[in-house]
């Protein structure tokens, strides 16, 4: 088992969830016009380090932290990426129990 509780089963599960989210995620109509940057904020109190590492492995760049607010640079439209990030986290076994939200910055 890894440093943050990721065992081989968790890594395989994560990979399957990531692929599923990439294939099935679509943003609401007009979301691209509403975005005003390529950053998202993940508001969460618990497991921050685990989420920082998990999102880093999935192509998101950690920018910094302000209390419970974790800021990430995202490769696409912020609103689209916020939806994907929430689904990625909720798709993990440990993410199902977390209380958090993800918003475009």
C-alpha positions in Angstrom: 0.0 0.0 0.0 1.4 3.4 -0.9 2.0 6.5 1.2 -1.6 7.8 1.0 -3.4 4.5 1.1 -3.3 3.8 -2.6 -2.9 0.1 -3.1 -2.7 -1.7 -6.4 -6.5 -2.1 -6.4 -7.0 1.6 -5.8 -4.7 2.5 -8.7 -6.6 0.2 -11.1 -9.9 1.6 -9.9 -8.6 5.2 -10.3 -7.5 4.5 -13.8 -10.9 3.0 -14.8 -12.7 6.0 -13.2 -10.5 8.5 -15.0 -11.1 6.8 -18.4 -14.8 6.7 -17.8 -15.0 10.3 -16.8 -13.0 11.4 -19.8 -15.4 9.5 -22.1 -18.7 10.5 -20.5 -18.3 14.0 -19.2 -20.1 16.8 -20.9 -20.7 20.3 -19.6 -24.0 22.2 -19.7 -24.7 24.1 -22.9 -23.0 27.6 -22.8 -20.5 26.7 -20.1 -17.6 27.7 -22.3 -18.9 31.2 -22.6 -19.3 31.7 -18.8 -15.7 30.7 -17.8 -13.3 33.5 -17.0 -10.1 31.6 -16.4 -8.4 28.3 -16.3 -8.5 27.7 -12.5 -10.8 25.8 -10.2 -11.2 25.8 -6.5 -11.7 22.6 -4.5 -13.2 23.4 -1.1 -12.5 20.6 1.4 -11.3 20.2 4.9 -10.2 16.5 4.9 -7.8 14.6 2.8 -6.3 17.6 1.1 -2.9 16.0 0.4 -4.6 12.9 -1.1 -6.6 15.1 -3.5 -3.7 17.3 -4.4 -1.7 14.1 -5.4 -4.6 12.5 -7.1 -5.5 15.5 -9.2 -1.8 16.0 -10.0 -1.6 12.5 -11.4 -4.6 13.4 -13.6 -3.1 16.5 -15.3 -4.2 19.3 -13.0 -1.6 21.7 -11.6 -1.8 22.5 -7.9 -1.3 26.3 -7.4 -1.8 26.9 -3.7 -4.0 26.7 -0.7 -5.9 29.2 1.4 -7.5 27.5 4.4 -9.8 24.8 2.9 -9.6 26.2 -0.6 -7.3 24.3 -2.9 -6.6 26.1 -6.2 -5.7 24.2 -9.4 -4.8 25.3 -12.9 -6.7 23.3 -15.4 -6.0 22.5 -19.1 -9.5 23.3 -20.4 -12.5 25.5 -19.7 -12.8 26.0 -15.9 -16.5 25.1 -15.7 -16.0 22.0 -17.7 -13.0 20.9 -15.7 -14.8 21.6 -12.4 -17.5 19.0 -13.4 -14.8 16.5 -14.4 -12.8 17.0 -11.1 -15.9 16.4 -9.0 -16.7 13.2 -10.9 -13.1 12.0 -10.6 -13.0 12.5 -6.9 -16.4 11.0 -6.3 -15.5 8.1 -8.5 -12.9 6.9 -6.1 -13.7 4.7 -3.1 -12.3 7.3 -0.6 -13.9 10.2 -2.5 -17.5 9.0 -2.0 -17.3 9.8 1.7 -15.8 13.3 1.4 -17.8 16.5 1.8 -16.4 19.0 -0.8 -17.3 21.2 -3.7 -15.5 22.3 -6.9 -16.1 25.7 -8.5 -14.5 27.6 -11.4 -12.2 30.4 -10.1 
